[in-house]
Amino acid sequence: MKKVIVAHDISKSFKQGQSVIQVLHSLNLSLEQGHSYAITGISGAGKSTLLHILAGLEYPDHGSVSYNGKNLADLSTKEKEHWLNSTIGMVFQQPYLIAELTVAQNVALKALIQGQSYAQIEPWVDQLLSWCNLSAKKNAYPGNLSGGQQQRVALARALCTKPTFLFADEPTGNLDEATGTMLIELIVQFQQEWDMGLVICSHDAYVVQSLQTIYRIADGHLVVEKE
């Protein structure tokens, strides 16, 4: 049975000085494992905010997000950690790699947090690095990598625990189109082969067109562009 994330009646606002800015208005969305979604919109439209709420990194002011019928707000601390480490994989615009760790250690990080030893996880890390064309960089440090290589390391790290859903927030924002296209092709390939749910927030047309369903956030509401 496919796993499902459902956002129901989501609203979110932020204080800006004396003003309150309403970013999301009573928004409803259902995401199914095995399907790919794009969320687009102008800068500041609320794409990242929505993605963070769907991933459980932020909470809405009103409404709820559930995973297979269970409200994320009701998860215990232990359940929330498991959700973030196993069910969800995150790729951000910035790779957020740890400079003092090698490429392989960065990739293994989530598995190590779960209590696996590096010896246990190393063959899987090697496989991920091979798929991401990073085998030669296994023992390199992030500072010696190009922007595209750093993003592929971030992708491999997000995939290390084989998440059910992969969320990517402007993953090509700092890359040229050729490098960005290669990254998106890699992400979509993993999504299809592993039957993951995939959600990418982006304003890059070449990214958005690669995905099955396209939503646009306009004035806090979700508009269907393609389904």
N, C-alpha and C positions, 0 to 999 in steps of 0.2 A: 504494500500500500504506500502511495506517495505521501511524503511528509509535506505539510502545508504551514506557511506563516500567514496569519491574517491580521491586518490592521483595521480596527473598527473605530470610526468616528474620531480620528486623530486630529487634535488641535495643538498648536504650539506657538507661543509668543515669547518675545525677548524684550527686556527693558533697554532702552537706548536714551540715556539721560533721563528726562522727565516723560519721555514718550514710551508707549508700549507698541512694539511692532508685531503684528500678527503674521506669522510665517506660513503656517499650515491651518486650513479651515476644514473641520469635519471631514477628513479625508479617509476613504475606504480603499483597501487594496488587499488582494489575495495572491500569494506567491507559492507556486508549486514546484517541488523537487523535479529536476529533469528539464525545466523550462528556463529560457533566458529572457531577461527583461532589461530595458534601458530606461533610465529616468533622466530626462533632459530638461533644459530651461535656462534662462539667463542667470548670470552670476548673482548670487544673493536670493535666488528664488526659493531656496529651502531644500535643495537636493541632498546636501550633506546631512542636514538636520533629519530629514526623513530616513536616510540610510542608517544613521546612528540610532534612531528610534527603533527601526526594524531589527537592528542587530542587538538591541538591548543595552546599548552604550549610553543612551539618554532615555528619559521617560517623557511621555507627552503630558501636557497640562490637563487634557481631557481625552477620553477614549482609552483603548487598550490594544496591545499586541499579544497574540497568542501563537503558540507552536503546538500543533496537533491538539488544540483545544485547551491548552494550559496557558494561563496568563503569565507573561514574563515577569510581571510585577509580583507574582506570588511565589516565584522561585526562591528557595533558600540560598544562602551564600554558596554552599557547596554545589547546588544544582546550577546556579548562575555561572560559577567557574567552569563547570563541565560544559555548559552551553557555549561559552565563549571560546573554550579551548578545543572542543570536539565538533560541535554542530555547526559553528560559524567559522569561516575563514575570512580575514579582512586584508584588503590591499588598499593602501592610501595613496594620495598624490605624492607625498614624500615617503620614501621607503622605510624610514625610521629603523635603520639597522644599527646594531650596537658596534661602535667603532673598535672596541677592544677585542671583539670576538671574530674568529675567522668566518668565511662564507658558510662553511659546513656547520659551525656552531650556531650561527644565526638561523640557519634553516631548521636545525634540530630543536630550537628553543622551546616550542610549544610541547613537544613530546617530552623534553627534559622536565618541564614544569609539571607534567602529568606523572612523573616518577619513573619514566623509562631511563635506562642507562644509555650513555652514548654508544657503547659497544652494541647494544640491542638495536639502536635506531640507525647506526651508520650505513648498513647496506641499503636501507630505504632512502637515506639522505643522498647517497651516491647515485641512486636511480633517478631521483628528482633532479639532481644537478645535471645528469646526462640528458634528461628530457628537455631541460631548460638551456642546454648547450653551455653549461658552466663547469664542466668537470675539471677543466684546466685551472679554474679559479678556486678550487676547493679550499686550499689553505691560504688564499689571499685574504687581505683585510678590506673592508668596504671602501676605505679611502683610496684604494688603488683601482677601483672599478669605474667604468663609465656609468652615466645615468641609466642607460638601458639595462646594463648588467645588474645594477643595484635593484632596479624594479623587478628583474627576473628572480633575484634572490628573495625579494619580498614576496613574490608569488609562490616560490617554492616553500617558503616558511609558512605561508597561509595554507598550502596544500598538504603540509607534512602530516597532519592528523586526519587527512581525507574527509574534509567537512561535508555535511549534507548541503549546505548553502555557502556560496562564495560571494562576498560583497566587495565591490571595488569602487572606490571614491576618486574619480578623476585620475585613474591610473596612468593616463598618457599625458597629463597636463604639462609635465616638464620634459617631454620627449618630442623629437621631430616626428613627422608623420610616418616616415618609413620604419623607424624604430617602434613607434606606437602601434603601427599595423601588425608588426611581427608579434608584439606582446599580446594584442587582442586575439590574434589567430591562435596563439598558444593557450590563452585562457579559455577560448571557446572549444578548443580541442579537448582540454581536460574536462570541461563541463559536459560535453557530449559523451566522452568515453566513460566517465564516472557517474553519469546520470545525476549531476549536481543541479541544484537551483542556482542561478546566476543573476545577480543584479549589479549593473554598472551605472553609476552616475557619471554623465559626461555631457559636454556641449560640443564635442568633436563629432561631426557628421559621419566620418568614416568609422568611428567606434559604434555609434548608435545603430547604423544600418546593418551591422553584423549580428544583431540580436533579434529574437522572434517577436517580442512584444515591446512597443515603444510608448512610454508615457511622457507627458510634458507637464511640469508644474507651472501654472500660470495663476497669478494672484492668489496663491495658497491652495488652489484646487488642482486635482489631477485630471488631465485631459488625455484621452486615448488617441495616439497618432497612428498606431499600427497594431493589429492583433491577429 
